[in-house]
């Protein structure tokens, strides 16, 4: 068993805890850079909003590259996993809520 397989064996429901930790840590570390980059296109995105947008961005990026993870599959399943869908929608709302368009 490789180190990555060992780290990904710890799960909450069907989702690997390691994946959540790496995702949120990565966004936390990249949020200052991302906020500065989006300021150049006149969007003010606070650093905390990036944390709210972590899971919605993750689902969207997995869809775009065609890598269907368990969370992406659960989100796309129209027959169940309503709590996951509600959580993703709430996170999307709070992530978009603080974004401001900067006028010249």
Secondary structure, 3 states (H helix, E strand, C coil): CCHHHHHCCCEECCEEHHHHHHHHHHHHHHHHHHHHHHHCCCEECCHHHHHHCHHHHHHHHHHHHCCCCHHHHHHHCCCCCHHHHHHHHHHHHHHHHCCEECCC
